[in-house]
Amino acid sequence: MSEILEIVMLVAFGVSWPISLIKNIKSRSTKGVSILFYFLILFGYVAGIISKFTNEAYMASINEKWYVLIFYFFNFTVVGLNIIVYFRNKAIEAKEV
């Protein structure tokens, strides 16, 4: 049951991050965006990924449960893209001044 709830959480975030990414690309602004927040989220995903690889019970059944890691890596990637867009938007704002 805990794995199902973990996947539900990861899917919910997995839907939210691309929406945030699209909004940030269109806005071309860093207003209302916290880079510290993004890095804390990345840190959380790294911790989740590491926890999977250090959990002996999980590793024993990795062939059956590999899909959970896909959600972690997808979310990590999209948050990373949000960080890249943040710095792009920061550069755009600097040129406008």
C-alpha positions, 0 to 999 in steps of 0.5 A: 500500500505504501508504494501505491501512495508513493506513486500517487504522490509522484504522479501528482507532482509529475503532472504539476511540474510540467504545468509549472515549466510551461507557465515559466517558459511563457511568462519569461519572468522569475517573479513568484519563483524561488530557486531555493525551492527548486533546489530543495525539491531536487534534493528531496528527489535525490534523497528518494532515489538514493533511499530506493538504492540503499533499501535492501528489500527494494533492491531485492525486488527491483525487477518488479518495482523499477517503475517507481524510479521512473517517476522519480527520474521524470520529476527530477528531470522536469524540476531541473528543466524548471531551474534552467528556465529560471536562469533563462528568465533571469537573463531575459530580465537582466537584458530588459533593464 
